[in-house]
C-alpha cells in the first residue's frame, strides 16, 4: 500500500515493500516534487500499483532497482504525452511543482490510469460506509488480480478485446496458488501464461471476480471516465450440474457427526464439535455460524431460536434476505448447546466461538480448512462434498418431508418471489418453521459416550 508524507511543502512517496522479500529495508521513499496533496496521491498510487505489478513478475528485484523505477515513473509524468497532469509551460526537472485543483478538472478523463481510478474507487467505497471490511478486501483482491493479469493502462484502452483476454486469463487462475509446491518461485502471471495443467478456480469464483470488476467499471462510467462498460454482461458459463456441490448421504452424516469423533476433534477447539451439528440442524452457512454472538441465541414467540443478523461488528450477510430467525432443533438442545452458550457467557466473551480469528474478514476461513482435512481423514474425499453440503442436505431433507417451499426459503434466508408472502407476510411463522425443523432427523447421530 502506498503512503504519502510531506516534508516542508513537498510530498514524498513512502512505499512499504513486502517484508518477506526485503528483510533489511522494506520502505522506499522518493520525492514526488508535488505540493498539492490530491495530485500527490494520484501519482503515488499509480507508482505503487506499477511496483506491485513489477514485484509480481520479478519478486527478487533489489531495492535500488525499484527506487530507479519509481524515479523513472515519477519523471515520466513530466512528459506532455505521458502525464495525466498537463503543465502549462515547460519546467526543469529539478523544479518543485504544484498542480492546482482546477487543472485536474481540465484533465481528459480517458488519460486516467486504471490503477489511479481503482484507488479513488476504493477510497470512496471506504469513506462512504457502503462497504464492510470483508467487501473492501474482496474488491481489493479482485483489482489486484486484474492488474497482475492485465497490467495497468489508461481507462480508455480497456475495450471489449481486453475484456475477452481478462475473462480467459481469469479462467486460468490456479486454485491455492500460494500453497502449491509446483508454483514455487513463479509469478502468478507466469503460471497463467504457461502450458501447465493444474486445477483452476471455479466458474462461480470467476464470475464473482468479474462482478466486482464490472462494478468498478460501472463506477468509472457513472463518474464520466468511460462511455461504455466493456465488462457489462461478461461472464463464464457455470455448468451448474458439473460444479454444483453434492448433498451428504445418510452414511456420510453418520460418519461426520459421530459424537466421539467430534469430541476428539474439539479438544482444543469447541467450534469443531458444534459447527457441523449446527450446520446439519439449521442449514445455515458456515460464515453465518462462525460469526454468531451469544445474544443471537434468543427466545422468539416462546421458542428457542438462533438469529442470523449483521447487527454486530464483524458480522455480515450474503444479502438482505439472509437476515432471519431459525428455531433451534431439539437435538441441539439435547446435546447441550444452551449449556455451552451459558458457559461462554460466564467467561465474559461475546461471540459464540471466541477463539476464531477473522482471516481477510472471514471467521469461517480456519473452520473451512479444518473441515476439509476432517472429511478427507474420514474417507469422504469427493471434492463436491464440502461444509456447504450440510445446507444442500438440509434442503433435500425438508423437501422430501413435504415442507412448503415458502417455509424452506424462510429457514434458508432466500428471497421469496411470492408477492403476497414477500410484501404482506411480515410476521415470522415460528410455529410452522419449528414443525419443519423437527423433520430433520437426528437418528443418524451416534451418541456413544
Secondary structure, 3 states (H helix, E strand, C coil): CEEEEEECCEEEEEEECCCCCCCCCCEEEEEEEECCHHHHHHHHHHHHHHHHHHHHHCCCCCHHHHHHHHHHHHHHCCCCCCCCCCCCCCCCCCCCECCCHHHHHHCCHHHCEHHHHHHHHHHHHHHHCCCCHHHHHHHHHHHHHHHHHHCCCEHHHCCHHHHHHHHHHHCCCECCHHHCHHHCCCCHHHHHHCCCCCCECCHHHHHHHHHHHHHHHHHHHHCCCCCCCCCCCCCCCCCHHHHCCCCCCHHHHHHHCCHHHHHHHCCCCCHHHHHHHHHHHHCCCHHHHHCCEHHHEEEECCEEEEEECCCCCCCCCCCHHHCEEEECCHHHHHHCHHHHHHHHHHHCCCECCCCCCCECCECHHHHHHHHHHHHHHCCCCCCCCCCCHHHHHHHHHHHHCCCCHHHHHHHHCCCCCCHHHHHHCCCCCHHHHHHHHCCCCCCCCCCCC
